[in-house]
């Protein structure tokens, strides 16, 4: 017996470009990793992560402190859209926008799945308590802040998936 589309959550039914603005924004899990300074190797074009955040990232909750007006303060902040997600190779592999674009489902710890806005932090997938602001680091020292972030952890046992 198959479920009707109306019984499924919007992210399993709609394409990214079909989502409302509210649905689109709710896909952000609040991990904070897309707001971290990235370094690119000039020779190989490899992009590496650092533990240094944009000056606007609230270190206490991994959310932009001036989200709606961020481009006024950080003009090169990239707005993630259905049209550009494919080109944003720096997005973390756990990013909901990236996962859905690649035909995957949301991870077990995503707030839309758990119903808990802090589940991304509880699962240990976010940058919470692991980062410092770019206001505290000199550009010349950024290479000293290169890190590898944890990927998608296994769900705890027993795990009940909500929202289905």
Secondary structure, DSSP 8 states (H G I E B T S, - for coil): ----GGGS-HHHHS-GGGS-HHHHHHT-----GGGEEEEE-TTT--EEEEEEE-TTEETTTTEETTGGGHHHH-TT-----TTTGGG-TTS-TT-HHHHHHTT----TT-HHHHS-TTHHHHTT-S-TTS-EEGGGS-GGGGGGGEE---------SS------
